[in-house]
Amino acid sequence: MDELISTVDWSRAQFALTAMYHWLFVPLTIGLSIIVAIMETIYYKTGDDKWKGITKFWMTLFGINFACGVATGIILEFEFGTNWSNYSWFVGDIFGAPLAIEGILAFFMESTFVAVMFFGWKKVSKGFHLASTWLTALGVCISAFWILVANAWMQNPVGMQFDPEQMRNVMDNFWEVAFNSFALNKFFHTVFSGWVLGAVFVVGVSSWLILRKSNLETAKKSLKVSAWFGLIGIILTMWTGDGSAVQVAKVQPMKLAAMEALYDGKVGQGLIAIGIPNPDKKPGDNQEAVYGEISIPYGLSILANHNPKSFVPGINDLIDGFSIDDNGDTISTVSYAQRIEMGKAAQEALKEYDEAKMANDTLAMQLATAKVMDNFKYFGYGYLQSPDEAVPPVALTFYAFRVMVFAGSYLLLLFIVIIILIYRKSPYLEHKWFTWIGILSIPVVYLCSQSGWIVAEVGRQPWVIQNLMPTTAAISDIPASSVQITFWIFAAIFTLLLAAEVSIMLRYISKAAKNNIETTD
């Protein structure tokens, strides 16, 4: 058992390492692809060669980042087969479909048009080149869509049917998987947040050019485009974030409770603005959950249900199967203890089915199948030993959520201030302190982006597939030592890759700063 737990922990760490490194590149690819397309559109409409130089400058930075993102993404997909083979077997028919579509459609689309975008300036017409740039950006978004469809299905499994004969899930409604409400909201939230990150990157690099008193016209034009683009992006990100909260409240209420370190819910639940979760707090005890709490009245009820008088269940409520309906009446839901019993019943029935199949007992197979289906909704709980195991890491989820919210609020203010300064032609835009704010906003937006994914993924633990498969059941039968070795190998490779990208970008920016970017051909 200790070996299994160690393998699970190291495999989770390896996947988290790969995903977080990959996510350093992806949102910048999403954001920069649109910004480059907007800049080339301005060049196409105005015919001003200065905009061509500006477009090619940002396009080169996009290309450097794009290559690194592809490298890390390929490794990420391989890990499903190497470290999580039980998961791949259990739902490969469903999970593999969107990934296959992403590889066939989006990746080839990106590869085709990105070549025209970089090497076709003097080989194709201006209109065709512009179309290629926009199609590259579209391909990036399509790629993100199918990957997020796969991820959202893990958090809200729909459109499938369990087949006891194969002992795995099979897809029975492709469109329900593809247009899962969880997936659509996650897609738009992720893409818009990528717009924000790309915009802040442009703001930061432009601020550095201003600080160096180099290519001031390029920097200010880029600032104007990126500030408007970022403002639109952050507003849409906050709007879709509200939609995400509603989806989480419906599908993953335990994640929402962890985000707030909420153990005992109530009608008209407040939203904690500032507080420190008690690290010793356990479900069911009498200890205080959050120290120094400052809350927004009714905030969580509004966020989760758009109703200030609604009930939001806490961790204890969910474990005990307690809730309050819209009429204020106390109702009982399925407690986690009952879910564990139902999960074990489904698993036991699956064994009975296998035995009946070997004995060629058709009636027993039918009875076992019915028993499996009656309890399959909570199949994954059968792997848990106690309800407490279904509670995610509360403190990490709590803090990551607040980092995301506070950093996002700061970025909204940043874009508004930049736009005001640009239109007022304020000299503050070139002040040293303000340029440093722009530069240092780059790590802030990355921190915001990474925190969002920590909330999404850590908050749903211990589930690989919500309610159906925990991490302990999804793992491959490999020794922990093998995973440890590959973890450190990947850590070294990804760190070198990131260092190489940053180094190449900085060298290119520094070289470009010594020349006139607007006349680059």
Helices and strands as residue ranges (DSSP letters): H 2-46, H 49-82, H 85-101, I 102-107, H 108-119, H 126-155, E 160-163, E 168-171, H 174-178, H 181-211, H 216-251, H 253-259, E 266-267, E 271-277, E 290-296, H 299-305, E 311-312, H 315-320, E 322-324, E 330-332, H 336-358, H 362-375, G 376-383, G 387-390, H 394-423, G 427-430, H 432-458, E 463-465, E 469-470, H 471-474, H 480-513, G 517-519
